[in-house]
Amino acid sequence: MSKLHIVAGSFEFTAQMEETDAPQTCAAFRKLLPFRNKIIQARWSGEAAWIPLGDFNIGIGYENHTSHPAPGQILLYPGGFSETEILFPYGSTCFASKVGQLAGNHFLTIVEGKEHLRALGEAVLWDGAQTILFEEME
């Protein structure tokens, strides 16, 4: 299984790609690597940060989707009812938008650095947008 190195603000994580349960999402995201953007506090989902991607069409549907990810279970929402986004839960989360509850594809799981999830959430909440980088590990 492939792993990604994630740097968000001053925090580093290792994430396992969920290739068995979300193969299309993992393959589509892998094509974007290295992926750099900004991560901000989620507005409707509770203790989560998100990367808004607007009307970006990643070319996938739903697979391994959930509305209640655990901390460190990263989701990719392919768009539809709301804009395309990546959700990065750091605590109690119910994935939602201004149109109501959503389900996103669980495609990454943090396997190293989980102890920094809460601190990242606090940085995003209190200090604002943080730079985030996803890159494949060799």
Contacts in CASP RR format, 6 or more apart in sequence:
PFRMAT RR
TARGET T0000
AUTHOR 0000-0000-0000
METHOD contacts of the structure
MODEL  1
MSKLHIVAGSFEFTAQMEETDAPQTCAAFRKLLPFRNKIIQARWSGEAAW
IPLGDFNIGIGYENHTSHPAPGQILLYPGGFSETEILFPYGSTCFASKVG
QLAGNHFLTIVEGKEHLRALGEAVLWDGAQTILFEEME
1 16 0 8 1.000
1 17 0 8 1.000
1 19 0 8 1.000
1 20 0 8 1.000
2 16 0 8 1.000
2 17 0 8 1.000
2 19 0 8 1.000
2 26 0 8 1.000
2 30 0 8 1.000
2 136 0 8 1.000
2 137 0 8 1.000
3 14 0 8 1.000
3 15 0 8 1.000
3 16 0 8 1.000
3 17 0 8 1.000
3 111 0 8 1.000
3 136 0 8 1.000
3 137 0 8 1.000
4 14 0 8 1.000
4 15 0 8 1.000
4 17 0 8 1.000
4 33 0 8 1.000
4 108 0 8 1.000
4 134 0 8 1.000
4 135 0 8 1.000
4 136 0 8 1.000
4 137 0 8 1.000
5 12 0 8 1.000
5 13 0 8 1.000
5 14 0 8 1.000
5 134 0 8 1.000
5 135 0 8 1.000
5 136 0 8 1.000
5 137 0 8 1.000
6 12 0 8 1.000
6 13 0 8 1.000
6 14 0 8 1.000
6 15 0 8 1.000
6 110 0 8 1.000
6 132 0 8 1.000
6 133 0 8 1.000
6 134 0 8 1.000
6 135 0 8 1.000
7 13 0 8 1.000
7 131 0 8 1.000
7 132 0 8 1.000
7 133 0 8 1.000
8 39 0 8 1.000
8 88 0 8 1.000
8 120 0 8 1.000
8 130 0 8 1.000
8 131 0 8 1.000
8 132 0 8 1.000
8 133 0 8 1.000
9 120 0 8 1.000
9 123 0 8 1.000
9 130 0 8 1.000
9 131 0 8 1.000
9 132 0 8 1.000
10 123 0 8 1.000
11 113 0 8 1.000
11 116 0 8 1.000
11 119 0 8 1.000
11 120 0 8 1.000
11 123 0 8 1.000
12 113 0 8 1.000
12 116 0 8 1.000
13 110 0 8 1.000
13 112 0 8 1.000
13 113 0 8 1.000
13 114 0 8 1.000
13 116 0 8 1.000
14 110 0 8 1.000
14 111 0 8 1.000
14 112 0 8 1.000
14 113 0 8 1.000
14 137 0 8 1.000
15 72 0 8 1.000
15 74 0 8 1.000
15 108 0 8 1.000
15 109 0 8 1.000
15 110 0 8 1.000
15 111 0 8 1.000
15 134 0 8 1.000
16 108 0 8 1.000
16 109 0 8 1.000
16 111 0 8 1.000
17 26 0 8 1.000
17 29 0 8 1.000
17 30 0 8 1.000
17 107 0 8 1.000
17 108 0 8 1.000
18 25 0 8 1.000
18 26 0 8 1.000
18 64 0 8 1.000
18 106 0 8 1.000
18 107 0 8 1.000
18 108 0 8 1.000
18 109 0 8 1.000
19 26 0 8 1.000
21 63 0 8 1.000
21 64 0 8 1.000
21 106 0 8 1.000
22 63 0 8 1.000
22 64 0 8 1.000
22 105 0 8 1.000
22 106 0 8 1.000
22 107 0 8 1.000
23 63 0 8 1.000
24 60 0 8 1.000
24 61 0 8 1.000
24 63 0 8 1.000
25 58 0 8 1.000
25 60 0 8 1.000
25 63 0 8 1.000
25 64 0 8 1.000
25 76 0 8 1.000
25 78 0 8 1.000
25 105 0 8 1.000
25 107 0 8 1.000
26 107 0 8 1.000
28 58 0 8 1.000
28 59 0 8 1.000
28 60 0 8 1.000
29 35 0 8 1.000
29 58 0 8 1.000
29 76 0 8 1.000
29 107 0 8 1.000
29 108 0 8 1.000
29 134 0 8 1.000
30 136 0 8 1.000
32 134 0 8 1.000
33 134 0 8 1.000
33 135 0 8 1.000
33 136 0 8 1.000
34 133 0 8 1.000
34 134 0 8 1.000
34 135 0 8 1.000
34 136 0 8 1.000
35 133 0 8 1.000
35 134 0 8 1.000
35 135 0 8 1.000
36 131 0 8 1.000
36 132 0 8 1.000
36 133 0 8 1.000
36 134 0 8 1.000
37 51 0 8 1.000
37 53 0 8 1.000
37 131 0 8 1.000
37 132 0 8 1.000
38 51 0 8 1.000
38 129 0 8 1.000
38 130 0 8 1.000
38 131 0 8 1.000
38 132 0 8 1.000
39 49 0 8 1.000
39 50 0 8 1.000
39 51 0 8 1.000
39 88 0 8 1.000
39 124 0 8 1.000
39 129 0 8 1.000
39 130 0 8 1.000
39 131 0 8 1.000
39 132 0 8 1.000
40 49 0 8 1.000
40 50 0 8 1.000
40 51 0 8 1.000
40 52 0 8 1.000
40 124 0 8 1.000
40 128 0 8 1.000
40 129 0 8 1.000
40 130 0 8 1.000
41 49 0 8 1.000
41 50 0 8 1.000
41 121 0 8 1.000
41 124 0 8 1.000
41 125 0 8 1.000
41 128 0 8 1.000
42 48 0 8 1.000
42 49 0 8 1.000
42 50 0 8 1.000
42 87 0 8 1.000
42 93 0 8 1.000
43 98 0 8 1.000
44 96 0 8 1.000
44 97 0 8 1.000
44 98 0 8 1.000
44 100 0 8 1.000
45 87 0 8 1.000
45 89 0 8 1.000
45 93 0 8 1.000
45 94 0 8 1.000
45 95 0 8 1.000
45 96 0 8 1.000
46 91 0 8 1.000
46 92 0 8 1.000
46 93 0 8 1.000
46 94 0 8 1.000
47 71 0 8 1.000
47 89 0 8 1.000
47 90 0 8 1.000
47 91 0 8 1.000
47 92 0 8 1.000
47 93 0 8 1.000
47 121 0 8 1.000
48 69 0 8 1.000
48 87 0 8 1.000
48 88 0 8 1.000
48 89 0 8 1.000
48 90 0 8 1.000
48 91 0 8 1.000
48 93 0 8 1.000
48 95 0 8 1.000
49 87 0 8 1.000
49 88 0 8 1.000
49 90 0 8 1.000
49 120 0 8 1.000
49 121 0 8 1.000
49 124 0 8 1.000
49 130 0 8 1.000
50 85 0 8 1.000
50 86 0 8 1.000
50 87 0 8 1.000
50 88 0 8 1.000
51 85 0 8 1.000
51 86 0 8 1.000
51 88 0 8 1.000
51 132 0 8 1.000
52 83 0 8 1.000
52 85 0 8 1.000
53 83 0 8 1.000
53 84 0 8 1.000
53 85 0 8 1.000
53 86 0 8 1.000
54 83 0 8 1.000
54 84 0 8 1.000
54 85 0 8 1.000
55 83 0 8 1.000
55 84 0 8 1.000
56 84 0 8 1.000
57 78 0 8 1.000
57 84 0 8 1.000
58 76 0 8 1.000
58 78 0 8 1.000
58 84 0 8 1.000
59 78 0 8 1.000
60 76 0 8 1.000
60 78 0 8 1.000
60 105 0 8 1.000
61 78 0 8 1.000
61 105 0 8 1.000
62 78 0 8 1.000
62 103 0 8 1.000
62 104 0 8 1.000
62 105 0 8 1.000
63 105 0 8 1.000
64 105 0 8 1.000
64 106 0 8 1.000
64 107 0 8 1.000
65 75 0 8 1.000
65 103 0 8 1.000
65 104 0 8 1.000
65 105 0 8 1.000
65 106 0 8 1.000
66 73 0 8 1.000
66 75 0 8 1.000
66 95 0 8 1.000
66 103 0 8 1.000
66 104 0 8 1.000
66 106 0 8 1.000
67 94 0 8 1.000
67 95 0 8 1.000
67 96 0 8 1.000
67 101 0 8 1.000
67 102 0 8 1.000
67 103 0 8 1.000
67 104 0 8 1.000
68 93 0 8 1.000
68 94 0 8 1.000
68 95 0 8 1.000
69 75 0 8 1.000
69 87 0 8 1.000
69 89 0 8 1.000
69 93 0 8 1.000
69 95 0 8 1.000
69 106 0 8 1.000
70 89 0 8 1.000
71 89 0 8 1.000
71 90 0 8 1.000
71 91 0 8 1.000
71 93 0 8 1.000
71 110 0 8 1.000
71 114 0 8 1.000
71 117 0 8 1.000
72 88 0 8 1.000
72 89 0 8 1.000
72 90 0 8 1.000
72 109 0 8 1.000
72 110 0 8 1.000
72 114 0 8 1.000
72 117 0 8 1.000
73 89 0 8 1.000
73 106 0 8 1.000
73 108 0 8 1.000
73 109 0 8 1.000
73 110 0 8 1.000
74 86 0 8 1.000
74 87 0 8 1.000
74 88 0 8 1.000
74 89 0 8 1.000
74 106 0 8 1.000
74 107 0 8 1.000
74 108 0 8 1.000
74 109 0 8 1.000
74 110 0 8 1.000
75 86 0 8 1.000
75 87 0 8 1.000
75 89 0 8 1.000
75 95 0 8 1.000
75 104 0 8 1.000
75 105 0 8 1.000
75 106 0 8 1.000
75 107 0 8 1.000
76 84 0 8 1.000
76 85 0 8 1.000
76 86 0 8 1.000
76 87 0 8 1.000
76 104 0 8 1.000
76 105 0 8 1.000
76 107 0 8 1.000
77 84 0 8 1.000
77 85 0 8 1.000
77 86 0 8 1.000
77 87 0 8 1.000
77 95 0 8 1.000
77 102 0 8 1.000
77 103 0 8 1.000
77 104 0 8 1.000
77 105 0 8 1.000
78 84 0 8 1.000
78 104 0 8 1.000
78 105 0 8 1.000
79 85 0 8 1.000
81 97 0 8 1.000
81 99 0 8 1.000
81 100 0 8 1.000
81 102 0 8 1.000
82 97 0 8 1.000
82 98 0 8 1.000
82 99 0 8 1.000
82 102 0 8 1.000
83 97 0 8 1.000
87 93 0 8 1.000
87 95 0 8 1.000
87 104 0 8 1.000
88 120 0 8 1.000
88 132 0 8 1.000
89 117 0 8 1.000
90 117 0 8 1.000
90 118 0 8 1.000
90 120 0 8 1.000
90 121 0 8 1.000
91 117 0 8 1.000
91 118 0 8 1.000
94 101 0 8 1.000
95 101 0 8 1.000
95 102 0 8 1.000
95 103 0 8 1.000
95 104 0 8 1.000
96 102 0 8 1.000
110 117 0 8 1.000
120 130 0 8 1.000
123 130 0 8 1.000
124 130 0 8 1.000
END
